[in-house]
Amino acid sequence: MNMTASSHQLPSNPERAGLKLSTNAIAPRERVDWLREVICREYTHVEIVSPAHDNLSQDLTIYPWGNLQLSIIQSSAISLERLPEEPHLNSQDAYFAVMLLSGHYRLEQNGREVFLQPGDMTIYDATRPHRIHCPSKFAKLILSIPRSVFRDRIAGIDCCTALRIPGTQGIGYVAANFLRSSAVHVDHLQAHEFSVLADHALDLLTLAVTSVRAGDFNLSRSRSVSLNSIKTFIEQNLRDVDLDTGLITRHAGLSARYINSLFEDEGTSLMRYVWKRRLENCRKDMQNPVYAGHRLSDIAFRWGFNDAAHFSRTFKQHFGCAPRDILRNTSRY
C-alpha cells in the first residue's frame, strides 16, 4: 500500500480488514448528514461547519488495535467543530493522536493552534471543545487512545494538546514512521502481530508527546518529577514479587500518603497502578507468539504475581476475559 501524497490506497486483505466506510455510495445531498452521524458514532460528537457540499467525499478504514483504535482517513476539504457541553459516549472518552499523511491540517484546542505539514503529529482531547480545519484534500491517520491509558503515561497531558510534533527528525520522526508503517503493512500482518505492535506504537507516541510538552503543565514541577521517577522505578521492578508500597516509599523517600495523592491526580492509586502495569505486561506476553507454549503461571510469576488463582481472577476483572482465552487465541496462529 503506497501512502505518498499522490496515492493513498486502503488495505484490502480480508484477514486484516477493518471497518470500511465511504461516502461513495451516498447521494451527494445526503453526505454531510451521513458523515456527521459516522463521526459522532465512531469518534466524537462534532458539527461539520464547512463541508465541500456536493463535492464532499471521505473514505475511512477503522482497525481495533489492542485497546487502541487506528483509522486511515482520506477526505476532501472539511472543517469540524466540537462545542462545549456536547454529550459523548463513554467509549469515546479518549485522546486522539493525528498524523498527517498529505494536505494541510489546523487544530485549535485549549487556546492553542497548531498547523501540521505531512509527517507531523499532534494530539487532542476528543471530549473537549476543538476546531479542525483542512482547506483542501488530505489524508491522515488517527490513533484513538483511552483517557485512562494516556494519563497513566503522561503527566500534564492536558497541556500537551494542540502542540506540533515534528515528523522530520528525532523521536517524532521515529514515532510517525512507525504509525505509517503499521498502517501500510496491516495487509501483511497476522492478527497477533498487529496486536503486539499497538504497545510499541503507544510507547513511541508517549516519548514523542513528552518531547514537546510545555514546562507549565498542571502538576507542579516537583510533583511531576516525583511521579515520573516513581513510575520509572515501578517499570524497572515490575518483575519483583516484593515490589510493594513499602519498597516504593523507601526508594522515593516519600510517604505512602503523598505518593497516593500523586496517583489520585490520575484517577488511581499506587498499587492499583502497579497491578495494572503487571496485568498489561502479562497480556502482552500472552499475545506474543514468542511465548507460545509457556504456561500461564510462568508468565504470571515472571511479572511479579505469586498466586496463579489470584492472577486469573484479577486478570478477568480487569480485561473482561480469562487469561486462558488469550493464550488459546494466540496459539491458533
Summary of the structure (lengths in Angstrom):
residues: 333
radius of gyration: 21.1
end to end distance: 23.8
largest distance: 65.7
contacts: 1035
relative contact order: 0.10
helix: 47%
strand: 21%
